Amino acid sequence: MEETPPFVCNAYGQPVGPPLPHWSPRPRPGDAVLEGSHCRIEPVALHHGPALFAAYRMAPDGRDWTYMMAGPFAEEAEYLAHLASLIESADPKHYTVIDRSSSRPVGTLALMRIDPASGVIEVGHVAFSPLLQRQRAATEAQFLMMSYVFDTLGYRRYEWKCDALNAPSRRAAERLGFRFEGVFRQAMVYKGRSRDTAWYAVIDRDWPLLRAAFRAWLDPANFDAEGRQRHGLAELRHTLAPSFAGDV
């Protein structure tokens, strides 16, 4: 069933959005270090570069970069120049994912299209190497970033956008609990081709349920002796949903 946005009526009987009398612009994301059980997230730094390049080079081909704005990178110097540009950027604000077991940088992601006045922000530029893909640390990294945005910075809306043809990215958004909101046709030109953009989002009312599901999924008890999950994220959200009926 389609969700009906809440509204009130003004003095003219016109429907308008509900008032936010206590709202104030939110802080911009900064040089935060986010600690998890499987990974740590910290601002990108040039010394991360060689390990990141080596991790990306473990992929058998360049398909992980097809839907990215940059890459693939044939030479380390080329990647280091790219990384230097990420460091200088304030929006997107880029972060490195560090694997706690090896202390090795294994991927990057960013907070972008930052709108403190409205409390809207997007996660993007997600470049996870083969050392991070399909690992618990990959899900934890997304959870840590989402928690930083909602719990620490107090944003109202957290977006995920991707090429509408990027099926793995769309599956990832849905697995993580983002709601599909539509496709913007011919929204962008990149790498010399047209892109329709699929939009997904989580809003602050969704977050309590998602947070509980992430924590339940990351609990060591949710994995068997071989490291296989017992319950998926979507299953956990469905199970927990009755407890959060008033919040979502």
C-alpha positions as CSV (number, residue, x, y, z in Angstrom):
1,M,0.0,0.0,0.0
2,E,1.3,3.5,-0.9
3,E,2.2,5.6,2.1
4,T,0.2,8.8,2.4
5,P,2.4,11.7,3.5
6,P,1.3,13.4,6.7
7,F,-0.2,16.9,6.3
8,V,-2.2,19.6,8.1
9,C,-4.5,22.3,6.8
10,N,-3.6,26.0,6.9
11,A,-5.9,28.9,7.5
12,Y,-7.2,28.6,3.9
13,G,-8.0,24.9,4.2
14,Q,-5.1,24.0,2.0
15,P,-3.1,20.8,2.9
16,V,0.5,21.6,3.8
17,G,3.3,19.6,5.4
18,P,3.4,19.3,9.2
19,P,5.2,22.1,11.1
20,L,8.7,21.5,12.5
21,P,8.8,24.1,15.3
22,H,12.0,22.6,16.8
23,W,13.9,22.0,13.6
24,S,17.3,23.5,13.0
25,P,19.9,23.0,10.3
26,R,22.0,19.9,10.9
27,P,25.8,19.8,11.2
28,R,27.8,18.9,8.1
29,P,29.6,15.5,8.2
30,G,33.1,15.9,9.4
31,D,36.3,13.9,10.1
32,A,34.5,11.3,12.2
33,V,36.0,7.9,13.0
34,L,33.3,5.3,13.3
35,E,34.2,2.1,15.2
36,G,32.5,-1.2,14.6
37,S,33.2,-4.9,15.5
38,H,34.4,-5.7,11.9
39,C,35.5,-2.4,10.5
40,R,36.4,1.1,11.2
41,I,35.4,4.1,9.0
42,E,37.7,7.1,8.9
43,P,38.3,10.0,6.5
44,V,40.2,9.1,3.3
45,A,43.9,9.7,3.5
46,L,46.7,9.4,1.0
47,H,48.4,6.7,3.0
48,H,45.3,4.5,2.3
49,G,46.1,4.6,-1.4
50,P,48.5,1.7,-2.0
51,A,46.5,-0.8,0.0
52,L,43.2,0.3,-1.6
53,F,44.7,0.0,-5.1
54,A,46.0,-3.4,-4.3
55,A,42.6,-4.5,-2.9
56,Y,40.8,-3.2,-6.0
57,R,43.3,-5.0,-8.3
58,M,42.2,-8.3,-6.7
59,A,39.1,-8.2,-8.9
60,P,39.3,-10.3,-12.0
61,D,38.2,-7.4,-14.3
62,G,36.9,-3.9,-14.2
63,R,33.2,-4.5,-13.9
64,D,33.0,-3.1,-10.4
65,W,33.7,0.4,-11.9
66,T,31.2,0.3,-14.7
67,Y,28.6,2.3,-12.9
68,M,31.1,4.5,-10.9
69,M,31.9,8.0,-12.0
70,A,35.6,7.1,-12.2
71,G,37.8,4.1,-12.8
72,P,38.9,1.4,-13.4
73,F,42.5,2.4,-12.7
74,A,45.3,0.6,-14.5
75,E,48.2,2.1,-12.5
76,E,48.7,2.9,-8.9
77,A,49.8,6.5,-9.7
78,E,46.5,7.0,-11.5
79,Y,44.5,5.8,-8.5
80,L,46.6,7.9,-6.1
81,A,45.8,11.0,-8.1
82,H,42.1,10.1,-8.0
83,L,42.4,9.6,-4.2
84,A,44.0,13.0,-3.8
85,S,41.0,14.5,-5.4
86,L,38.7,12.7,-3.0
87,I,40.6,14.0,0.0
88,E,40.2,17.6,-1.2
89,S,36.4,17.2,-1.7
90,A,34.0,18.5,1.0
91,D,30.9,17.3,-0.8
92,P,31.1,14.4,-1.5
93,K,32.9,13.8,1.9
94,H,34.8,10.5,1.4
95,Y,35.6,7.9,4.0
96,T,37.8,4.7,4.0
97,V,36.6,1.4,5.4
98,I,39.3,-0.3,7.4
99,D,39.1,-4.1,8.0
100,R,39.6,-4.5,11.8
101,S,41.1,-8.0,11.5
102,S,43.9,-6.9,9.2
103,S,44.0,-3.1,9.7
104,R,43.9,-2.9,6.0
105,P,41.9,-0.3,3.9
106,V,39.4,-2.3,1.8
107,G,37.0,0.2,0.3
108,T,35.6,3.7,0.3
109,L,32.2,5.4,0.4
110,A,31.0,9.0,0.7
111,L,28.3,11.3,2.1
112,M,27.2,13.7,-0.6
113,R,24.6,16.2,-1.8
114,I,24.7,17.4,1.7
115,D,21.7,19.7,2.6
116,P,22.0,20.7,6.3
117,A,19.0,23.1,6.1
118,S,16.6,20.4,5.1
119,G,18.4,17.5,6.8
120,V,18.9,15.5,3.6
121,I,22.1,13.6,2.7
122,E,23.0,10.9,0.3
123,V,25.4,7.9,0.5
124,G,27.3,7.3,-2.7
125,H,30.6,6.5,-4.4
126,V,30.5,3.1,-2.8
127,A,33.7,1.4,-4.0
128,F,34.1,-1.9,-2.0
129,S,37.0,-4.1,-3.0
130,P,36.7,-8.0,-3.2
131,L,38.1,-8.0,0.3
132,L,35.0,-6.2,1.6
133,Q,32.2,-7.4,-0.7
134,R,29.8,-9.9,0.8
135,Q,31.5,-9.7,4.2
136,R,29.9,-8.8,7.5
137,A,32.1,-5.7,7.5
138,A,30.4,-4.4,4.3
139,T,27.0,-4.4,6.0
140,E,28.4,-3.0,9.2
141,A,30.0,-0.1,7.2
142,Q,26.6,0.8,5.8
143,F,25.1,0.6,9.3
144,L,27.8,2.7,10.9
145,M,27.4,5.4,8.2
146,M,23.6,5.4,8.6
147,S,23.8,5.6,12.3
148,Y,26.2,8.5,12.0
149,V,23.8,10.4,9.8
150,F,20.6,9.8,11.9
151,D,21.9,9.3,15.5
152,T,24.8,11.6,15.6
153,L,24.1,14.3,13.0
154,G,20.3,14.2,13.3
155,Y,19.4,14.2,9.6
156,R,15.8,13.5,8.4
157,R,16.4,11.8,5.1
158,Y,19.2,9.5,3.8
159,E,19.3,8.8,0.1
160,W,20.7,6.1,-2.2
161,K,20.8,6.8,-6.0
162,C,22.2,4.7,-8.7
163,D,22.1,4.0,-12.4
164,A,18.7,2.4,-13.0
165,L,20.4,-0.4,-14.9
166,N,22.7,-1.2,-12.0
167,A,20.9,-4.2,-10.7
168,P,23.5,-5.1,-7.9
169,S,23.2,-1.6,-6.5
170,R,19.4,-1.7,-6.5
171,R,19.4,-5.0,-4.7
172,A,21.9,-3.7,-2.2
173,A,19.6,-0.7,-1.5
174,E,16.6,-2.9,-1.0
175,R,18.5,-5.3,1.2
176,L,19.7,-2.4,3.5
177,G,16.1,-1.2,3.9
178,F,15.9,1.8,1.5
179,R,12.5,2.4,-0.1
180,F,12.3,2.7,-3.8
181,E,10.9,6.1,-4.8
182,G,11.0,6.1,-8.6
183,V,13.2,6.6,-11.6
184,F,14.4,10.0,-12.9
185,R,14.7,9.6,-16.7
186,Q,17.8,11.0,-18.4
187,A,19.0,12.5,-15.2
188,M,22.7,12.4,-15.9
189,V,25.4,12.0,-18.5
190,Y,28.5,10.1,-17.3
191,K,31.3,8.2,-19.0
192,G,29.9,9.4,-22.3
193,R,26.5,7.7,-21.8
194,S,23.0,8.6,-20.6
195,R,21.8,7.5,-17.2
196,D,18.3,7.1,-15.8
197,T,18.6,7.4,-12.0
198,A,16.8,5.1,-9.5
199,W,16.0,6.9,-6.2
200,Y,15.8,5.2,-2.8
201,A,15.6,6.7,0.7
202,V,15.4,6.0,4.4
203,I,13.7,8.7,6.5
204,D,14.1,9.2,10.2
205,R,10.8,7.4,11.0
206,D,12.1,4.3,9.3
207,W,15.4,4.3,11.2
208,P,14.4,2.7,14.6
209,L,13.3,-0.5,12.8
210,L,16.3,-0.6,10.5
211,R,18.7,0.1,13.4
212,A,17.2,-2.8,15.4
213,A,17.4,-5.1,12.4
214,F,21.0,-4.2,11.7
215,R,22.0,-4.9,15.3
216,A,20.2,-8.2,15.2
217,W,21.8,-9.2,11.9
218,L,25.3,-8.2,13.2
219,D,24.9,-10.2,16.5
220,P,27.4,-13.1,16.5
221,A,24.5,-15.4,17.4
222,N,23.0,-14.7,13.9
223,F,25.8,-16.7,12.3
224,D,26.6,-20.4,12.4
225,A,30.0,-22.0,13.0
226,E,30.8,-21.6,9.2
227,G,29.9,-17.9,9.3
228,R,26.6,-18.3,7.4
229,Q,23.8,-16.0,8.4
230,R,20.8,-17.5,10.2
231,H,18.4,-14.7,9.3
232,G,18.6,-12.1,6.6
233,L,18.1,-8.4,7.1
234,A,14.8,-8.3,5.3
235,E,13.6,-11.3,7.4
236,L,14.6,-9.5,10.6
237,R,12.9,-6.3,9.6
238,H,9.7,-8.3,8.9
239,T,10.0,-10.1,12.3
240,L,10.7,-6.9,14.2
241,A,8.1,-4.7,12.4
242,P,5.2,-5.2,14.7
243,S,7.2,-3.7,17.6
244,F,7.8,-0.6,15.5
245,A,4.3,-0.2,14.0
246,G,4.0,3.4,15.3
247,D,7.4,4.4,13.9
248,V,7.2,3.2,10.2
